[in-house]
Amino acid sequence: MDIRITGNNVSISAALKSYTERRLRTAAGDAVPNEVEVRLSDLNGPRGGVDKECAVRAVLRRAGVVFVRARGEDAYSTVDKAAGRLRSALAHRLGRHRSTRRRSAVDSRERRNVFDSADSIGQEQPCD
């Protein structure tokens, strides 16, 4: 998994970078996105307050793109919130993706059965 971390008005220290990578790898679990982009921003600048934002974009091979966003008072808590939301969003997306694949496989089997039974309609059945 390729993780890119950028900061907008936030300095990305080595500790913050390794913490973010560790949290996102744990949150992704078995999903293993191809690439993950993380953008940490300070929305209010030096004024303070609840102004840190963490936006995460994860690209999955067959299930598309998942985007989550979280806000908080400091970068670490914001990364924690975003990682939790990413875990939920990936589980939801992969669950929908798997059920869609299962549903299409079942539908194709049912269609084959319907066509097979339609072919037999009108044909004479041997009587014993």
MODELLER restraints for C-alpha pairs under 7 A, 6 or more apart:
rsr = mdl.restraints
at = mdl.atoms
rsr.add(forms.Gaussian(group=physical.xy_distance, feature=features.Distance(at['CA:1:A'], at['CA:32:A']), mean=6.30, stdev=0.5))
rsr.add(forms.Gaussian(group=physical.xy_distance, feature=features.Distance(at['CA:1:A'], at['CA:33:A']), mean=6.01, stdev=0.5))
rsr.add(forms.Gaussian(group=physical.xy_distance, feature=features.Distance(at['CA:1:A'], at['CA:34:A']), mean=5.26, stdev=0.5))
rsr.add(forms.Gaussian(group=physical.xy_distance, feature=features.Distance(at['CA:1:A'], at['CA:35:A']), mean=5.58, stdev=0.5))
rsr.add(forms.Gaussian(group=physical.xy_distance, feature=features.Distance(at['CA:2:A'], at['CA:34:A']), mean=6.42, stdev=0.5))
rsr.add(forms.Gaussian(group=physical.xy_distance, feature=features.Distance(at['CA:2:A'], at['CA:35:A']), mean=4.62, stdev=0.5))
rsr.add(forms.Gaussian(group=physical.xy_distance, feature=features.Distance(at['CA:2:A'], at['CA:36:A']), mean=6.07, stdev=0.5))
rsr.add(forms.Gaussian(group=physical.xy_distance, feature=features.Distance(at['CA:3:A'], at['CA:21:A']), mean=6.97, stdev=0.5))
rsr.add(forms.Gaussian(group=physical.xy_distance, feature=features.Distance(at['CA:3:A'], at['CA:35:A']), mean=5.95, stdev=0.5))
rsr.add(forms.Gaussian(group=physical.xy_distance, feature=features.Distance(at['CA:3:A'], at['CA:36:A']), mean=4.72, stdev=0.5))
rsr.add(forms.Gaussian(group=physical.xy_distance, feature=features.Distance(at['CA:3:A'], at['CA:37:A']), mean=5.89, stdev=0.5))
rsr.add(forms.Gaussian(group=physical.xy_distance, feature=features.Distance(at['CA:4:A'], at['CA:36:A']), mean=6.31, stdev=0.5))
rsr.add(forms.Gaussian(group=physical.xy_distance, feature=features.Distance(at['CA:4:A'], at['CA:37:A']), mean=4.90, stdev=0.5))
rsr.add(forms.Gaussian(group=physical.xy_distance, feature=features.Distance(at['CA:4:A'], at['CA:38:A']), mean=6.07, stdev=0.5))
rsr.add(forms.Gaussian(group=physical.xy_distance, feature=features.Distance(at['CA:5:A'], at['CA:37:A']), mean=6.11, stdev=0.5))
rsr.add(forms.Gaussian(group=physical.xy_distance, feature=features.Distance(at['CA:5:A'], at['CA:38:A']), mean=4.69, stdev=0.5))
rsr.add(forms.Gaussian(group=physical.xy_distance, feature=features.Distance(at['CA:5:A'], at['CA:39:A']), mean=5.96, stdev=0.5))
rsr.add(forms.Gaussian(group=physical.xy_distance, feature=features.Distance(at['CA:6:A'], at['CA:38:A']), mean=6.28, stdev=0.5))
rsr.add(forms.Gaussian(group=physical.xy_distance, feature=features.Distance(at['CA:6:A'], at['CA:39:A']), mean=4.99, stdev=0.5))
rsr.add(forms.Gaussian(group=physical.xy_distance, feature=features.Distance(at['CA:6:A'], at['CA:40:A']), mean=6.31, stdev=0.5))
rsr.add(forms.Gaussian(group=physical.xy_distance, feature=features.Distance(at['CA:7:A'], at['CA:39:A']), mean=5.73, stdev=0.5))
rsr.add(forms.Gaussian(group=physical.xy_distance, feature=features.Distance(at['CA:7:A'], at['CA:40:A']), mean=4.78, stdev=0.5))
rsr.add(forms.Gaussian(group=physical.xy_distance, feature=features.Distance(at['CA:7:A'], at['CA:41:A']), mean=5.82, stdev=0.5))
rsr.add(forms.Gaussian(group=physical.xy_distance, feature=features.Distance(at['CA:8:A'], at['CA:40:A']), mean=6.11, stdev=0.5))
rsr.add(forms.Gaussian(group=physical.xy_distance, feature=features.Distance(at['CA:8:A'], at['CA:41:A']), mean=4.56, stdev=0.5))
rsr.add(forms.Gaussian(group=physical.xy_distance, feature=features.Distance(at['CA:8:A'], at['CA:42:A']), mean=6.48, stdev=0.5))
rsr.add(forms.Gaussian(group=physical.xy_distance, feature=features.Distance(at['CA:9:A'], at['CA:41:A']), mean=5.97, stdev=0.5))
rsr.add(forms.Gaussian(group=physical.xy_distance, feature=features.Distance(at['CA:9:A'], at['CA:42:A']), mean=5.42, stdev=0.5))
rsr.add(forms.Gaussian(group=physical.xy_distance, feature=features.Distance(at['CA:10:A'], at['CA:40:A']), mean=6.67, stdev=0.5))
rsr.add(forms.Gaussian(group=physical.xy_distance, feature=features.Distance(at['CA:10:A'], at['CA:41:A']), mean=5.94, stdev=0.5))
rsr.add(forms.Gaussian(group=physical.xy_distance, feature=features.Distance(at['CA:10:A'], at['CA:42:A']), mean=5.94, stdev=0.5))
rsr.add(forms.Gaussian(group=physical.xy_distance, feature=features.Distance(at['CA:20:A'], at['CA:79:A']), mean=6.37, stdev=0.5))
rsr.add(forms.Gaussian(group=physical.xy_distance, feature=features.Distance(at['CA:23:A'], at['CA:83:A']), mean=6.29, stdev=0.5))
rsr.add(forms.Gaussian(group=physical.xy_distance, feature=features.Distance(at['CA:24:A'], at['CA:83:A']), mean=5.63, stdev=0.5))
rsr.add(forms.Gaussian(group=physical.xy_distance, feature=features.Distance(at['CA:27:A'], at['CA:83:A']), mean=5.62, stdev=0.5))
rsr.add(forms.Gaussian(group=physical.xy_distance, feature=features.Distance(at['CA:27:A'], at['CA:84:A']), mean=6.60, stdev=0.5))
rsr.add(forms.Gaussian(group=physical.xy_distance, feature=features.Distance(at['CA:27:A'], at['CA:86:A']), mean=6.61, stdev=0.5))
rsr.add(forms.Gaussian(group=physical.xy_distance, feature=features.Distance(at['CA:27:A'], at['CA:87:A']), mean=4.90, stdev=0.5))
rsr.add(forms.Gaussian(group=physical.xy_distance, feature=features.Distance(at['CA:28:A'], at['CA:87:A']), mean=5.87, stdev=0.5))
rsr.add(forms.Gaussian(group=physical.xy_distance, feature=features.Distance(at['CA:33:A'], at['CA:58:A']), mean=6.03, stdev=0.5))
rsr.add(forms.Gaussian(group=physical.xy_distance, feature=features.Distance(at['CA:33:A'], at['CA:59:A']), mean=5.51, stdev=0.5))
rsr.add(forms.Gaussian(group=physical.xy_distance, feature=features.Distance(at['CA:33:A'], at['CA:60:A']), mean=4.57, stdev=0.5))
rsr.add(forms.Gaussian(group=physical.xy_distance, feature=features.Distance(at['CA:33:A'], at['CA:61:A']), mean=6.81, stdev=0.5))
rsr.add(forms.Gaussian(group=physical.xy_distance, feature=features.Distance(at['CA:34:A'], at['CA:59:A']), mean=5.76, stdev=0.5))
rsr.add(forms.Gaussian(group=physical.xy_distance, feature=features.Distance(at['CA:34:A'], at['CA:60:A']), mean=5.71, stdev=0.5))
rsr.add(forms.Gaussian(group=physical.xy_distance, feature=features.Distance(at['CA:34:A'], at['CA:61:A']), mean=6.31, stdev=0.5))
rsr.add(forms.Gaussian(group=physical.xy_distance, feature=features.Distance(at['CA:35:A'], at['CA:58:A']), mean=5.94, stdev=0.5))
rsr.add(forms.Gaussian(group=physical.xy_distance, feature=features.Distance(at['CA:35:A'], at['CA:59:A']), mean=5.46, stdev=0.5))
rsr.add(forms.Gaussian(group=physical.xy_distance, feature=features.Distance(at['CA:36:A'], at['CA:56:A']), mean=6.93, stdev=0.5))
rsr.add(forms.Gaussian(group=physical.xy_distance, feature=features.Distance(at['CA:36:A'], at['CA:57:A']), mean=5.64, stdev=0.5))
rsr.add(forms.Gaussian(group=physical.xy_distance, feature=features.Distance(at['CA:36:A'], at['CA:58:A']), mean=4.45, stdev=0.5))
rsr.add(forms.Gaussian(group=physical.xy_distance, feature=features.Distance(at['CA:36:A'], at['CA:59:A']), mean=6.42, stdev=0.5))
rsr.add(forms.Gaussian(group=physical.xy_distance, feature=features.Distance(at['CA:37:A'], at['CA:56:A']), mean=5.70, stdev=0.5))
rsr.add(forms.Gaussian(group=physical.xy_distance, feature=features.Distance(at['CA:37:A'], at['CA:57:A']), mean=5.15, stdev=0.5))
rsr.add(forms.Gaussian(group=physical.xy_distance, feature=features.Distance(at['CA:37:A'], at['CA:58:A']), mean=6.53, stdev=0.5))
rsr.add(forms.Gaussian(group=physical.xy_distance, feature=features.Distance(at['CA:38:A'], at['CA:54:A']), mean=6.86, stdev=0.5))
rsr.add(forms.Gaussian(group=physical.xy_distance, feature=features.Distance(at['CA:38:A'], at['CA:55:A']), mean=5.73, stdev=0.5))
rsr.add(forms.Gaussian(group=physical.xy_distance, feature=features.Distance(at['CA:38:A'], at['CA:56:A']), mean=4.62, stdev=0.5))
rsr.add(forms.Gaussian(group=physical.xy_distance, feature=features.Distance(at['CA:38:A'], at['CA:57:A']), mean=6.60, stdev=0.5))
rsr.add(forms.Gaussian(group=physical.xy_distance, feature=features.Distance(at['CA:39:A'], at['CA:54:A']), mean=5.69, stdev=0.5))
rsr.add(forms.Gaussian(group=physical.xy_distance, feature=features.Distance(at['CA:39:A'], at['CA:55:A']), mean=5.17, stdev=0.5))
rsr.add(forms.Gaussian(group=physical.xy_distance, feature=features.Distance(at['CA:39:A'], at['CA:56:A']), mean=6.57, stdev=0.5))
rsr.add(forms.Gaussian(group=physical.xy_distance, feature=features.Distance(at['CA:40:A'], at['CA:53:A']), mean=5.66, stdev=0.5))
rsr.add(forms.Gaussian(group=physical.xy_distance, feature=features.Distance(at['CA:40:A'], at['CA:54:A']), mean=4.60, stdev=0.5))
rsr.add(forms.Gaussian(group=physical.xy_distance, feature=features.Distance(at['CA:40:A'], at['CA:55:A']), mean=6.57, stdev=0.5))
rsr.add(forms.Gaussian(group=physical.xy_distance, feature=features.Distance(at['CA:41:A'], at['CA:52:A']), mean=5.66, stdev=0.5))
rsr.add(forms.Gaussian(group=physical.xy_distance, feature=features.Distance(at['CA:41:A'], at['CA:53:A']), mean=5.09, stdev=0.5))
rsr.add(forms.Gaussian(group=physical.xy_distance, feature=features.Distance(at['CA:41:A'], at['CA:54:A']), mean=6.51, stdev=0.5))
rsr.add(forms.Gaussian(group=physical.xy_distance, feature=features.Distance(at['CA:42:A'], at['CA:51:A']), mean=5.71, stdev=0.5))
rsr.add(forms.Gaussian(group=physical.xy_distance, feature=features.Distance(at['CA:42:A'], at['CA:52:A']), mean=4.70, stdev=0.5))
rsr.add(forms.Gaussian(group=physical.xy_distance, feature=features.Distance(at['CA:42:A'], at['CA:53:A']), mean=6.46, stdev=0.5))
rsr.add(forms.Gaussian(group=physical.xy_distance, feature=features.Distance(at['CA:43:A'], at['CA:51:A']), mean=5.05, stdev=0.5))
rsr.add(forms.Gaussian(group=physical.xy_distance, feature=features.Distance(at['CA:43:A'], at['CA:52:A']), mean=6.11, stdev=0.5))
rsr.add(forms.Gaussian(group=physical.xy_distance, feature=features.Distance(at['CA:44:A'], at['CA:51:A']), mean=5.60, stdev=0.5))
rsr.add(forms.Gaussian(group=physical.xy_distance, feature=features.Distance(at['CA:49:A'], at['CA:73:A']), mean=6.22, stdev=0.5))
rsr.add(forms.Gaussian(group=physical.xy_distance, feature=features.Distance(at['CA:50:A'], at['CA:71:A']), mean=6.94, stdev=0.5))
rsr.add(forms.Gaussian(group=physical.xy_distance, feature=features.Distance(at['CA:50:A'], at['CA:72:A']), mean=5.14, stdev=0.5))
rsr.add(forms.Gaussian(group=physical.xy_distance, feature=features.Distance(at['CA:50:A'], at['CA:73:A']), mean=4.41, stdev=0.5))
rsr.add(forms.Gaussian(group=physical.xy_distance, feature=features.Distance(at['CA:51:A'], at['CA:71:A']), mean=6.64, stdev=0.5))
rsr.add(forms.Gaussian(group=physical.xy_distance, feature=features.Distance(at['CA:51:A'], at['CA:72:A']), mean=6.20, stdev=0.5))
rsr.add(forms.Gaussian(group=physical.xy_distance, feature=features.Distance(at['CA:51:A'], at['CA:73:A']), mean=5.98, stdev=0.5))
rsr.add(forms.Gaussian(group=physical.xy_distance, feature=features.Distance(at['CA:52:A'], at['CA:71:A']), mean=5.50, stdev=0.5))
rsr.add(forms.Gaussian(group=physical.xy_distance, feature=features.Distance(at['CA:52:A'], at['CA:72:A']), mean=5.30, stdev=0.5))
rsr.add(forms.Gaussian(group=physical.xy_distance, feature=features.Distance(at['CA:52:A'], at['CA:73:A']), mean=5.80, stdev=0.5))
rsr.add(forms.Gaussian(group=physical.xy_distance, feature=features.Distance(at['CA:52:A'], at['CA:74:A']), mean=5.91, stdev=0.5))
rsr.add(forms.Gaussian(group=physical.xy_distance, feature=features.Distance(at['CA:52:A'], at['CA:75:A']), mean=6.07, stdev=0.5))
rsr.add(forms.Gaussian(group=physical.xy_distance, feature=features.Distance(at['CA:52:A'], at['CA:78:A']), mean=6.80, stdev=0.5))
rsr.add(forms.Gaussian(group=physical.xy_distance, feature=features.Distance(at['CA:53:A'], at['CA:70:A']), mean=5.65, stdev=0.5))
rsr.add(forms.Gaussian(group=physical.xy_distance, feature=features.Distance(at['CA:53:A'], at['CA:71:A']), mean=4.38, stdev=0.5))
rsr.add(forms.Gaussian(group=physical.xy_distance, feature=features.Distance(at['CA:53:A'], at['CA:72:A']), mean=6.52, stdev=0.5))
rsr.add(forms.Gaussian(group=physical.xy_distance, feature=features.Distance(at['CA:53:A'], at['CA:78:A']), mean=6.39, stdev=0.5))
rsr.add(forms.Gaussian(group=physical.xy_distance, feature=features.Distance(at['CA:54:A'], at['CA:69:A']), mean=5.67, stdev=0.5))
rsr.add(forms.Gaussian(group=physical.xy_distance, feature=features.Distance(at['CA:54:A'], at['CA:70:A']), mean=5.34, stdev=0.5))
rsr.add(forms.Gaussian(group=physical.xy_distance, feature=features.Distance(at['CA:54:A'], at['CA:71:A']), mean=6.42, stdev=0.5))
rsr.add(forms.Gaussian(group=physical.xy_distance, feature=features.Distance(at['CA:54:A'], at['CA:78:A']), mean=5.89, stdev=0.5))
rsr.add(forms.Gaussian(group=physical.xy_distance, feature=features.Distance(at['CA:54:A'], at['CA:79:A']), mean=6.07, stdev=0.5))
rsr.add(forms.Gaussian(group=physical.xy_distance, feature=features.Distance(at['CA:54:A'], at['CA:82:A']), mean=6.45, stdev=0.5))
rsr.add(forms.Gaussian(group=physical.xy_distance, feature=features.Distance(at['CA:55:A'], at['CA:68:A']), mean=5.87, stdev=0.5))
rsr.add(forms.Gaussian(group=physical.xy_distance, feature=features.Distance(at['CA:55:A'], at['CA:69:A']), mean=4.35, stdev=0.5))
rsr.add(forms.Gaussian(group=physical.xy_distance, feature=features.Distance(at['CA:55:A'], at['CA:70:A']), mean=6.57, stdev=0.5))
rsr.add(forms.Gaussian(group=physical.xy_distance, feature=features.Distance(at['CA:56:A'], at['CA:67:A']), mean=5.68, stdev=0.5))
rsr.add(forms.Gaussian(group=physical.xy_distance, feature=features.Distance(at['CA:56:A'], at['CA:68:A']), mean=5.32, stdev=0.5))
rsr.add(forms.Gaussian(group=physical.xy_distance, feature=features.Distance(at['CA:56:A'], at['CA:69:A']), mean=6.26, stdev=0.5))
rsr.add(forms.Gaussian(group=physical.xy_distance, feature=features.Distance(at['CA:57:A'], at['CA:65:A']), mean=6.93, stdev=0.5))
rsr.add(forms.Gaussian(group=physical.xy_distance, feature=features.Distance(at['CA:57:A'], at['CA:66:A']), mean=5.77, stdev=0.5))
rsr.add(forms.Gaussian(group=physical.xy_distance, feature=features.Distance(at['CA:57:A'], at['CA:67:A']), mean=4.48, stdev=0.5))
rsr.add(forms.Gaussian(group=physical.xy_distance, feature=features.Distance(at['CA:57:A'], at['CA:68:A']), mean=6.65, stdev=0.5))
rsr.add(forms.Gaussian(group=physical.xy_distance, feature=features.Distance(at['CA:58:A'], at['CA:65:A']), mean=5.70, stdev=0.5))
rsr.add(forms.Gaussian(group=physical.xy_distance, feature=features.Distance(at['CA:58:A'], at['CA:66:A']), mean=5.17, stdev=0.5))
rsr.add(forms.Gaussian(group=physical.xy_distance, feature=features.Distance(at['CA:58:A'], at['CA:67:A']), mean=6.40, stdev=0.5))
rsr.add(forms.Gaussian(group=physical.xy_distance, feature=features.Distance(at['CA:59:A'], at['CA:65:A']), mean=4.53, stdev=0.5))
rsr.add(forms.Gaussian(group=physical.xy_distance, feature=features.Distance(at['CA:59:A'], at['CA:66:A']), mean=6.48, stdev=0.5))
rsr.add(forms.Gaussian(group=physical.xy_distance, feature=features.Distance(at['CA:63:A'], at['CA:93:A']), mean=6.98, stdev=0.5))
rsr.add(forms.Gaussian(group=physical.xy_distance, feature=features.Distance(at['CA:63:A'], at['CA:94:A']), mean=6.70, stdev=0.5))
rsr.add(forms.Gaussian(group=physical.xy_distance, feature=features.Distance(at['CA:63:A'], at['CA:97:A']), mean=6.26, stdev=0.5))
rsr.add(forms.Gaussian(group=physical.xy_distance, feature=features.Distance(at['CA:66:A'], at['CA:89:A']), mean=6.88, stdev=0.5))
rsr.add(forms.Gaussian(group=physical.xy_distance, feature=features.Distance(at['CA:68:A'], at['CA:82:A']), mean=6.43, stdev=0.5))
rsr.add(forms.Gaussian(group=physical.xy_distance, feature=features.Distance(at['CA:68:A'], at['CA:85:A']), mean=6.43, stdev=0.5))
rsr.add(forms.Gaussian(group=physical.xy_distance, feature=features.Distance(at['CA:68:A'], at['CA:86:A']), mean=6.12, stdev=0.5))
rsr.add(forms.Gaussian(group=physical.xy_distance, feature=features.Distance(at['CA:69:A'], at['CA:82:A']), mean=5.89, stdev=0.5))
rsr.add(forms.Gaussian(group=physical.xy_distance, feature=features.Distance(at['CA:70:A'], at['CA:78:A']), mean=5.85, stdev=0.5))
rsr.add(forms.Gaussian(group=physical.xy_distance, feature=features.Distance(at['CA:70:A'], at['CA:81:A']), mean=5.94, stdev=0.5))
rsr.add(forms.Gaussian(group=physical.xy_distance, feature=features.Distance(at['CA:70:A'], at['CA:82:A']), mean=5.16, stdev=0.5))
rsr.add(forms.Gaussian(group=physical.xy_distance, feature=features.Distance(at['CA:71:A'], at['CA:78:A']), mean=5.51, stdev=0.5))
rsr.add(forms.Gaussian(group=physical.xy_distance, feature=features.Distance(at['CA:72:A'], at['CA:78:A']), mean=4.97, stdev=0.5))
